[in-house]
Structures are given as C-alpha cells and as structure tokens.
Amino acid sequence: MADPVRKKKKKKVSRRRPGLLSIIAALAMFACLVLFLLALVEIDLLPSHILLTGAVILAVALLIFVILWFRFARKTAARIICFVLAVCLGCGFFVGADYLNKTDEVFASVTNLTDKMANTVSLVSLKKDNISKTSDLNGKTVGTVPQSDPEGISKGLQELQRQANVSVQDYPDVLSCVQALYDGEVQAVLIPDNTRQIIHETEGFFEFQTDSNLLLQTVYYTDRTKTAANDPDAVADITMDPFTVLISGNDSYGSLNENSRSDVNMLLTIDPRTQVVLITSIPRDAYLAFSCKKDETACQTYDDKLTHTGLFGVGTTESTIEDYLGIEINYTVRVNFSSLVNLVDAMGGIDVEVPEGLEVDTFYANGTEGVKAGWNHLEGERALAFARERHAYQDGDNQRIRNQQQVMRALIDKIISPELLFRYPALMDAVSIAFETNMPADQIKSFLRYEILRRPNWQIISYAIAGDPDTQLSGAIGSYAAVTIPRPEMTEAARTLILMTENGDSADEVRSYAEAHSIEAAGSLSVDQQKAERAAGMGETYIPEEDAGYAPVYGTEDDSSEDDYLYEEDGTVSQGNDYSDSEDDAGSFEYTYE
C-alpha cells in the first residue's frame, strides 16, 4: 500500500519592518523636499501652476519610492540601496534649497543700493624722496587742499598725526598742491583719492601715478542722498516693454559704493517682443555737457569727458548720456575690476588658448605674468590683465577685444559646466558684490521667468560711436586734457538705432542700419579727410596743416596704469602716462603718426 502523499507546508515569509534609521532617512528626505519647495516659492522664478504641478509629481514619486522600499525591499542589499538613495535625495533637496536661498540673497544684495557712500582721502609722497611709510614724515611738511573735501582732509590729518609729527601747508587747489610736492615745498600731499586717480591726465603730471607712493588712505562714510540713490525709470512690464540699461564700468577695485571714473559706458536696449538686444558703446573720453538732473547736490554743470561723470555718481553718468543722445535710460548696472576678478576666481580660474605669435611675457596692464602660446590657465588678476592688454599687441585694441570675448566665453563655459554644482555658493558670493543695479528684484525675477519659459532667440546687434581726438578744458581737473569729440553723424545714428529697437523694428532692419552707419562703412579716412567732410557738410572749406601725417586706428583706448606714447606736433614721440589719450570702447580712435 502506497504511502499517503504529504502536503508540503508553505514556508511563511516574514516581512521585515523598516528599521529606525530607514524611517528617519525617509522623513528627512520629505522634510528636505519641503524646504526645497518653500525655497522655490520664496524665490518666485516659476509660475504657480508649474510649481504646483512639479511639487505634486515630486511628492507622489517619493511616496511611491518609500512604499516600494518599506514593503518589498527584503534583501539586505536592496534595503541598503534604498537607504542610500533616500539620503542622496534628501541631501540633493537640501543643497538645492540652500542654492536657491543664496540666489535670493543675491537678488536682494545687488538691488539694495546702500544708504552710505564711501569717501577716501590718500596720503602720497614721491618715490625719489625715499619716503615709504608715514613715520618717515616726522618733522616734515604735508600739503593739503581743505576745500576739496573738508571732512575727509580733517579725518586724514587726524589719522596721520597719530602716526607722525608733521607740519601742514594748505593750498587753494589740487594742482598747486601736487606742484609743491614736485618742487620740494612739501614732502607729501593729502588729497581726495578720486582726484589722485585723475591728476595725471593734466599736462605736466602724466607720470604722477608712477612717480608716487601711497602711504595712507582714510575712508569715511556719508549718507547717500535720495537723488544719489538714482531711482529707476521703470517700465510697466519688463517682459513686454522695451527698455534700456546703462552698464557703467568703474576703473576701481573693491567696494562699489565709492564713486570713481566710468571707464566703460554701454547701453543695452532690449525689446522682448522682437527679441532684439542692441549694444551701444560710447567713448569714455567723449567730451559732453554734464547733466545734473539726477543728482543736483553732487554734480556741477560743465563740459568734460564722460569718464569723469562717474566721480559724481552713476546718476550723473546716466543723465549726461540721456541728454547727449536724447533718450531715456530705464535702469543702471555698475561693475568694476573686482567684478571680473571675483567671478573668475569663484569658478577656479578659466582656460584660454593663445595662438602662435601672440605670446606675452608680462602684461603692461598690471605687471602680472603673461601668457604663452597654447592653452593657459588664468586666475582672476591675470584674466583681468589679459582682457585689458593692448600695448603688447601689434593689432592693439582689436586684439584686446578678441581677448575680452575669449575671457567671456571661457567664463560662460565654466558657469554652464557641471563644475558649477560644486562652485555655486562661491559664484553667488562673488556675484553678490560684483555688480550693483537699481532694477528692482521683482523685475529681475520677472525677466528670468520670461527667459526660462519663453527661451527667446535673442538677436544681438552692436554699434559703437567713434570720435576724433582734441584737447579741451576738463572741469573735473581744472585744466586742459585729451578728449574725444564724438562724430555727430554717428551720435545721430546711435540715437536712431535705439529708437528703432524701442519701436519694435526687426533685427534685420536694426542690423542693416547699424552696418550702413558704422565706421567700417565710412572707410578708413585720414584726419584731414574727416575734417574736410565735416567742413563741407557745414558749407565751409577745410585747409589741412602742413604736418598732417596721421591716420586713424579703429578701436583703441588707454587704461589707467598703462604707459602711452605721446605724439607731438612735429612728429616726435615721447613716452608718458596719459591716462586719457584714447578709449576703451570699440568705436573710438587713436591717431598714430605714420
């Protein structure tokens, strides 16, 4: 008789309950998701319907993940993988929330015009006198100009007299004070720092910057007036209405809450409807009538070069350009040398490729190490020098423009690379002090939201106003200085282009007009030909001088610390430090003797 068949008992599989660490990891993941979503709401870059949809999708996806993890992950390896994934997701949401919070802080920082202005007075001696520190001035005489900055000079003297026993000699103006320094009447001078920066534009003092030592600087702060805050002339809807932004580049390092020369003056006219961006460059030495309508308390109405308007605040630069071109500027952005240095350093430097024949041993711009043929890794200061250099190249400013474009491309490549994930906090810290704008944060966010959702195909068109060299009285320094007289026909062309862009003309129409009225379209005319053409336009006859032997070189300019060649009327060449002989914009001229 056969044995009865025994029923096999099903093996009962016990489900393992999630451990305490797994529960904590899951809860932490959801908590970090909430922080991330709250940060997204706070920064307000996404429309509410997209934000809500994204939040629901993320929450449901994480809930499904946790259910699968707790219910079906039985093996140890699977549970470990799920635990690690939950930790990684939580960390990702937490870091994302932190990045968004930093970004929001940057919006607040760059749009929060400080209520204080920094003012600096500098104590300067001549290198030939072997005075390298304040204690070397014991028993010597210091020249001052009390009326140039009464509060600053008083504070500077107080600080100096705590360090050295000096006599004080007052002078009526800065030029006579500096002349006394060269004549040996005084052994140092205490003058406003913005005056020190421009004194070597004056004939006879071209080498003041290289001749002198900076011994002491005293900084004090004054309240920024309501007019100095320079409120924007905002448009109603920045995603629909055309607007113009002034980019004012200061020739200084450090804080942006101190006025200094505006060495880069560019207008960005943007029309979101046609997706046209017009960049208009104005010569830094353009000789214009100062306009004080934006800050009457800080400005004086006289004729001077555009770069000096920055000494009275960006509002003076803005209103001067408005009156010059007959346009309205809606917003301003201020940057300086530190802006580029900080951004490049925040991204760990940039890489640029230098063709054979364009090697540089030492940059004239700031004396830093040059570049070799091939690839070069540049940190902030070298990147700035590379972008500013022109004297080392036969092609002068044309090569500098190429270098600037390469620096910009390299920086953009770094910013859009995966490396940004690791350097984002440093980049945000750099951006927070890199520029200052009066565009409200909500309008910046609206424009970024427009960029994210519409992904517009921007058409960028450039135009540069050219001019002719001249010597005119500079109101800021009280003497004659080298200036640029903008060409009237190019001034009118620039105004027309801005109005065309604001009126909604197409990119092709704006580009065609810009090309037809560019300096390239006019051809490379000699100085005499240019003067003859303008004289004919006014019904006059121009008679050239006997020694006219000059030809224009398009797009050259001087930098604050570079040595320049000064060309005399007889054709001889001398070397000096003429800070203002030419222009940092692509549409200016430098005249070199042939």
Secondary structure, 3 states (H helix, E strand, C coil): CCCCCCCCCCCCCCCCCCCHHHHHHHHHHHHHHHHHHHHHHHHCCCCHHHHHHHHHHHHHHHHHHHHHHHHHCCCHHHHHHHHHHHHHHHHHHHHHHHHHHHHHHHHHHHHCCCCEEEEEEEEEEEHHHCCCCHHHHCCCEEEECHHHCHHHHHHHHHHHHCCCCCEEEECCCHHHHHHHHHHCCCCEEEEEHHHHHHHHHCCCCCCHHHHEEEEEEEEEEEECCCCCCCCCCCCCCCCCCCEEEEEEEECCCCCCCCCCCEEEEEEEEEECCCCEEEEEECCCCEEEECCCCCCCCCCCCCEEEHHHHHHHCHHHHHHHHHHHHCCCCCEEEEEEHHHHHHHHHHCCCEEEEECCCCCEEECCCCCCEEECCEEEEECHHHHHHHHHCCCCCCCCHHHHHHHHHHHHHHHHHHHCCCCHHHHHHHHHHHHHHHEEECCCHHHHHHHHHHHHHHCCCCEEEEEECCEEEEEEEECCCCEEEEEEEECHHHHHHHHHHHHHHHCCCCHHHHHHHHHHCCHHHHCCCCHHHHHHHHHHHCCCCCCCCCCCCEEEEECCCCCCCCCEEEECCCCCEEEECCCCCCCCCCCCEEEEEC
